[in-house]
Amino acid sequence: MTKKYNIVGKYIKDMSSETPDIETYLFVRDRISKYQLGIDINSKALKNKHIEINTSLKFEDKEPKEKKSHFEILFSTIIKVDENVKEKKDLEKIVLCDVQTEIYPDLEKSLLDLLHNSGYPGIKFEKKINFENLYNQRFN
C-alpha cells in the first residue's frame, strides 16, 4: 500500500511545564505515577491539498488536587495529501491514524524530554498509543 500523503514539515508549536513551587514538586514527584496521558487532535485545511494537523499531548493528574504539575506539548504537522484522495473517510484516517502513527515517536520523545528536564527523570510511558485501534473504536 502506498502512502497517500507526504509530511512537508513538523515542529513543536508550543510546550509547557508548570510546577508552581517546591512543595508541589515534592508532592508531584511522589504521585506522578498516577498522572495520565491525554491526546487531542485537530486539523485545518490549507491551500493546494495541504493540511495542518495539531496533536496535543497532556500529562496530568485527573484527580482534583490542589498541588499538581502540568505538562503539555502541541506538535504541528503539515502534510500534502495525494491527489487521488477524495473520500472524507480516507482523509480522516490519514489525519487521525496514519500521520499520528508516523509522528508519535518524535512526539513521545519530546514530551519525555520535557518531563525529564522538568525534574522527573524516571518517567516512561509503558503503553504505546495504538492509533489504529483508537480510530476503529470511533465507529463501534
C-alpha positions, 0 to 999 in steps of 0.5 A: 500500500502506498502512502497517500500523503507526504509530511512537508514539515513538523515542529513543536508549536508550543510546550509547557511545564508548570510546577508552581513551587517546591512543595508541589514538586515534592508532592508531584514527584511522589504521585506522578505515577498516577498522572495520565496521558491525554491526546487531542487532535485537530486539523485545518485545511490549507491551500493546494491539498495541504493540511495542518494537523495539531496533536496535543499531548497532556500529562496530568493528574485527573484527580482534583488536587490542589498541588499538581504539575502540568505538562503539555506539548502541541506538535504541528504537522503539515502534510500534502495529501495525494491527489487521488484522495477524495473520500472524507473517510480516507482523509480522516484516517490519514489525519487521525491514524496514519500521520499520528502513527508516523509522528508519535515517536518524535512526539513521545520523545519530546514530551519525555524530554520535557518531563525529564528536564522538568525534574522527573527523570524516571518517567516512561510511558509503558503503553504505546498509543495504538492509533489504529485501534483508537480510530476503529473504536470511533465507529463501534 
